[in-house]
């Protein structure tokens, strides 16, 4: 008896060649709708599913394979005599190979102009049913959902006359992962459709994009799971677990500095300097001056195509990763001379979509999920709470400080001018400690804080910080407000003639 293969694919890459090889191996090909037409057009002899079922495809193809003559042929356990007898009684020939991939639902919803009706029409019903049925019955049947597996399937058929049990099991694993990912996209789409702020059931199914050498430490195994990374590596050894976390922090930070030429320098997911200027070279110099020790072995990100002047400045010390929307050809050639340096590009215009998603962390045996913190530039809600209002220049300094402190680990303090960071206090257990560190960093690297603005990611619980910074000449403060001692803090600012803004938004980052 001839072996039979059922082919019903949305993505048709390699399917004609695969089917032609199956014919050469004496398979009968059964197919549906568009797949059937595509194979016939390319000279492949095909039997229509409707000829097997005796029932026409109806409802624009919504119903075609949902029939016992198909699913009985897929689900029959060939080691079970009762199953074989049932096939015989119903005159159903078994199917040996199922080749299915699903309607392009994810591609459809990725188009912002796609309508709800168009999206729903791309929800496959018969396809997942066949995939799951064949995967369940992997002891008797081969299921293929990925065109990259066609060559190995053919190799095994040619060498052994059948696909090995171990490979069938792995193909079944891939099949269930395929349908799980498909259903996850549909589930999450309906959460958005129903305007759920947080999905009542969060589905996550991502393919392994890259196996990493190790995790945060060499004894930890790790991988990067993603469907469509927003970055592209142009040069250097493979990215590590820690590299990817740093890149993520850098991308999210630079997204808040899109209005001017800006460069940020990062270490351990924290900015150690941010600068804006009319040239990238000057922007880098300002960022670097904030802390001339930490940038060694760090990450530099630019929000514009990297030019040679900036590249030469960056190249003065060892920088592990350089990120930019693009690199001039001569810059790329220059920077590639250091083989261990990673060069990364990203799509600046796509960043807003990338950031406006969920932030996910593991927690015990589950996950914590929150919306990304994208409420940085909420100036319309800012309130001047002191007697003295900020000058135009102070307002620019306050904006820069607020954008910066949003991306520092808590407790965080950012002392800034209108175009650069001056002193940063990061990840402290008290706000006064963070302030003292920010002040000491500025002093250590020879930067004056006179007339600077100070940003705090959360409210000041006491006036002690205000009294401290007044002695150093800081004239403007931006913070969320909301402390029971807000009036005490406001009074301290008024006494020192410091102008202060309450944003009403906190930016904790743990």
Secondary structure, 3 states (H helix, E strand, C coil): CCEEEEEEECCCCCHHHHHHHHHHCCEEEEECHHHHHHHHHCCCCCEEHHHHHCCCCECCCCECCCCHHHHHHHHCCCCCHHHHHHHHHHCCCCCCEEEEECCCHHHHHHCCCCCHHHHHHCCCCHHHHHHHHHHHCCCCCEEECCHHHHHHHHHHHHHHCCCCHHHHHHHHHHHHHHHHHHHHHHHHHHHHHCCCCCCCCCCCCCCEEEEECCCCCCCCCEEEECCCCCEEEEECCCCCHHHHHHHHHHHHHHCCCCCCEEEEEEECCEEEEEEEECCHHHHHHHHHHHCCCCCCCCEEEECCCECHHHHHHHCCCCCCEEEECCECHHHHHHHCCCCCCEEEEECHHHHHHHHCCEEEEEECCEEEEEECCCCCCCHHHCEECCCCCCCHHHHHHHHHHHHHHCCCCCCCEEEECCCEEEEEECCCCCHHHHHHHHHHHHHHCCCCCCCCEEEECCCCCCCHHHHHHHHHCCCEEEECCCCCCHHHHHHHHHHCCCEEEECCCCCCCC
